Amino acid sequence: MTKKTKILIATILIIVTFTTISLVALSLAKVSHCMDINAPSQIVVYYNKSSTNIVFEPNDEEYKSIYSSIKKAYKQPMLKALVDNKLFKDVKIIENDNSPINFKGIKISFVYNTPQVVKYKSKLYNHNGENYWYGKLIFDITQDDAYQYNTVAIIPPENSNMYVSAYSYSLYYSGYCNFNSVYNNALQLFN
């Protein structure tokens, strides 16, 4: 073999090796499309109406399971995100007219004893020049087994001038996730 042929073969092997390592790394690594969420003081799971609910405390196994499954729902393999053109899909924080929560289906509420500041990737969300705080997040859990934008109502604390009621919101975030396993697990709580 000539020197040029050897260099060409070595170059091809290096490129194939590098590509293989990159694809394996991308398929194992995960990207998260979640707003920064601290562990709540309580988790409330609702089914079809606000009065049909179950409350979990931090020492309950169900609490740990629900919290971790919601965090995992926003993570997807980087390779899949890259192929689906969703790698850089960020959380969308959206202001809207005051809206009541529709409790049809499954809703999961993270309730906080102390107000939490709305932030994403360590950046604080400002509303009229002030940081926006919340006392509760209510996740709209869907059964669809696909990654899609799902909404989370951001309920301000009771002492906030933006507070209307425990189930009304004027700010929500839309995050790219797959809640199907969360939906199935939450539904089993009511059977």
C-alpha positions in Angstrom: 0.0 0.0 0.0 1.2 3.5 -0.7 1.6 6.1 1.9 -1.4 8.0 0.6 -3.6 4.9 0.8 -2.5 4.3 4.4 -3.2 7.9 5.4 -6.6 7.7 3.7 -7.6 4.5 5.5 -6.4 5.9 8.9 -8.3 9.1 8.3 -11.5 7.2 7.5 -11.1 5.0 10.6 -10.6 8.0 12.8 -13.7 9.7 11.3 -15.8 6.5 11.7 -14.6 6.1 15.3 -15.2 9.7 16.2 -18.7 9.6 14.6 -19.6 6.4 16.4 -18.4 7.7 19.8 -20.3 11.0 19.2 -23.5 9.1 18.3 -23.2 6.8 21.3 -22.6 9.8 23.6 -25.6 11.7 22.1 -27.9 8.7 22.5 -26.9 8.3 26.2 -26.8 12.0 27.2 -30.1 13.6 27.9 -31.3 17.2 27.5 -33.9 18.7 29.8 -36.7 21.1 28.7 -37.8 21.9 32.2 -38.1 25.1 34.1 -36.0 25.2 37.3 -38.2 23.4 39.9 -37.4 22.8 43.5 -38.9 19.9 45.5 -42.4 21.0 46.7 -43.7 20.9 50.3 -46.6 18.8 49.1 -47.8 17.1 45.9 -51.5 17.0 45.2 -52.9 14.8 42.4 -56.3 15.7 41.0 -58.6 13.5 38.9 -61.4 15.2 37.0 -62.3 17.8 39.7 -60.6 19.7 42.4 -62.4 17.9 45.2 -61.1 14.5 43.9 -57.5 14.6 45.0 -54.8 12.8 47.0 -52.1 14.7 49.0 -48.6 13.4 49.4 -45.9 14.6 51.8 -42.1 14.4 51.1 -41.7 11.2 53.2 -44.3 9.3 51.1 -43.0 6.9 48.4 -45.6 8.2 46.0 -44.3 11.8 46.5 -40.8 10.7 45.5 -42.1 8.7 42.5 -44.3 11.5 41.2 -41.6 14.2 41.7 -38.9 12.1 39.9 -41.2 11.0 37.1 -42.2 14.6 36.3 -38.5 15.7 36.2 -37.7 12.7 33.9 -40.7 13.6 31.6 -38.8 16.7 30.5 -35.6 14.8 29.6 -35.0 13.1 26.3 -32.0 11.6 24.7 -29.9 14.3 22.9 -29.8 12.2 19.7 -33.6 12.0 19.5 -33.9 15.7 20.2 -31.3 16.4 17.5 -33.0 14.2 15.0 -36.5 15.7 15.9 -35.0 19.2 15.7 -35.9 19.8 19.4 -32.5 20.0 20.9 -32.7 23.7 21.7 -36.4 23.9 22.5 -36.6 26.2 25.5 -39.3 26.6 28.1 -41.8 29.3 27.0 -43.1 31.4 29.8 -46.4 33.0 28.7 -48.6 35.7 30.2 -52.3 35.4 29.7 -55.6 36.8 30.9 -56.5 35.4 34.3 -57.7 31.8 33.6 -59.3 29.2 35.9 -57.8 25.7 36.0 -59.9 23.1 34.1 -59.6 19.9 36.2 -60.7 17.5 33.5 -58.3 14.6 33.4 -55.2 14.4 35.6 -53.6 17.5 37.2 -50.6 17.4 39.5 -49.9 20.3 41.8 -46.6 21.1 43.5 -47.4 23.2 46.6 -44.8 25.3 48.3 -44.8 26.6 51.9 -42.4 29.4 50.9 -42.7 31.4 47.7 -40.5 30.3 44.8 -39.1 32.6 42.1 -39.8 31.7 38.5 -36.5 31.0 36.7 -35.1 29.0 33.8 -31.5 28.2 33.4 -30.7 30.4 36.4 -32.4 33.4 34.7 -35.2 35.1 36.7 -38.5 35.9 35.0 -39.5 39.5 35.4 -43.0 40.8 35.2 -43.4 44.6 35.1 -39.9 45.1 36.3 -40.3 42.7 39.3 -39.4 39.0 39.8 -42.4 36.8 39.5 -43.0 34.4 42.5 -45.2 31.4 42.8 -46.6 29.3 45.6 -48.0 26.5 43.4 -47.4 24.8 40.0 -50.2 22.8 38.4 -49.1 20.4 35.7 -51.5 19.5 32.9 -50.7 15.8 32.6 -51.5 14.3 29.2 -51.8 10.6 28.1 -50.3 11.2 24.7 -47.2 9.1 24.3 -45.1 11.6 22.5 -42.9 14.6 23.3 -44.9 17.8 22.9 -45.4 21.1 24.6 -47.4 20.7 27.8 -48.5 23.6 30.1 -47.9 24.2 33.7 -50.0 26.9 35.5 -47.9 29.2 37.7 -50.0 30.2 40.7 -48.7 33.2 42.7 -48.6 33.1 46.5 -51.7 34.3 48.4 -50.0 37.5 49.6 -49.1 38.5 46.0 -51.0 41.3 44.3 -51.2 39.0 41.2 -53.0 36.3 43.2 -56.7 35.8 42.3 -57.5 32.3 43.6 -55.8 29.0 44.4 -56.9 27.7 41.0 -56.4 30.8 38.8 -53.3 31.9 36.9 -52.1 34.6 34.6 -48.8 33.1 33.9 -47.9 29.6 32.7 -45.0 27.9 31.2 -45.0 25.5 28.3 -42.3 22.8 28.3 -41.4 20.1 25.9 -42.0 16.8 27.6 -43.7 13.4 27.5 -46.1 12.9 30.4 -47.5 9.5 29.4 -45.9 7.4 32.1 -46.8 10.1 34.7 -50.4 10.0 33.5 -50.5 6.2 33.8 -48.9 6.1 37.3 -51.2 8.9 38.5 -54.3 7.2 37.2 -53.4 4.0 39.2 -53.6 6.1 42.4 -57.4 6.4 41.8 -58.1 2.8 41.1 
